[in-house]
Amino acid sequence: MERWADLHLHTKWSDGTQTLTELISRAKGLGLCAIAVTDHDTIGPDLYAPSAEIEGLEVITGVEVKAEILGERGEILGYFVDPKHPAMKELFRWMAQARDLRMQAMVEKCRDVLGLPITYEEVRAKAQGSVGRPHLASVLVERGVVATLEEAFTVYLGDEGLCYVPLARPTSAQVIEAIRASGGVAALAHPGFHSFSDWRKVLSALREQGLRAVEVFYPYETNARPLNPRLGEIPALVAELGLIATGGSDDHGPGSVKESLGLVKVPYSVVEELRAART
C-alpha cells in the first residue's frame, strides 16, 4: 500500500494556529506517515533532531526561509536540518532581527493610517516564535478594524496594503549554504508565485548554488495570487536537471487563512530521495 507525506506545514512557532501535537493528530487522521514542519525562519524547540518519530509519526525537521532569489522575493525550504547547527542559529538570529524591525515599522504605519495606539509589544505577544503579519492581522481583528484575517491582509497587510513594509532577506545562496551546512536539503518553495520567464536558467543557477529540490506539487487553487504562465514547464525541467520533485499543502492550521492539510501529498519515496540527498 502506498505511503504518503506532506512536506510543507506550519505550527504556532511561526504563523500557524496549531501545536506540533495538534498537527500530528490531524496528519495521522488523514493517513499520512510522514510530515515536514517548515515554520518561517525558525525551528520550534519541540524539534530536536533532523528527523524523529513523534507520537507514531515520522516528523522531519524543516524550515521555510524568506530569501532574495535571483532578484525576486521568495522562500527556500530546508529538510532534515540540524536545528542546533551554528549556521542555522546564525541565520535565524539575522532573520529574527529583520522580522522585528519590519514589524515595528508596520505597526508604526498602522498607527499612522488607523489612528489607533497599536504597539509592537501587543503584536509580539501573539507570537510564540518568529513574528509575522498574521500576528498583526490578529490584533487588527481584535481591535475591530477588520472582521477577518483575510480582510486584514487585503486592505492593510498584503504586498499592496496600506501598512505593508517589505522584509529584508538574505540571498538564496546564503540560505542554501546554511541549510547544507546543517546537513539539510534545500528546495525552492511554490515556484508558481515567481514571475521568472526562463525556468531552465533559474533552476540551473539555483542548482549551482546547491539547491536539490523544487516544490512541484502545491495547492495553488487555494490562493488568489497570479501564477506564472510557464508553471507547466517546471516538472519536466526538474526531472531533466536531476532535482527532486517535492510537495506539500502549506497548511497553517484550523482557523488560519491557509487551512489546507490533505490537499497535497507526495509518495513516501520523495522522503527517501530527500534523505539520500543530504550532504
Secondary structure, 3 states (H helix, E strand, C coil): CCCEEEEEECCCCCCCCCCHHHHHHHHHHCCCCEEEECCECCCCCCCCCCEEEECCEEEEEEEEEEEEECCEEEEEEEECCCCCCHHHHHHHHHHHHHHHHHHHHHHHHHHHHHCCCCCHHHHHCCCCCCCCHHHHHHHHHHCCCCCCHHHHHHHHHCCCCCCCCCCCCCEHHHHHHHHHHCCCEEEECCHHHCCCCCHHHHHHHHHHHCCCEEEEECCHHHCCCCCCCCHHHHHHHHHHCCCEEEECCCECCCCCCCCCCCCCCEEHHHHHHHHHCCC
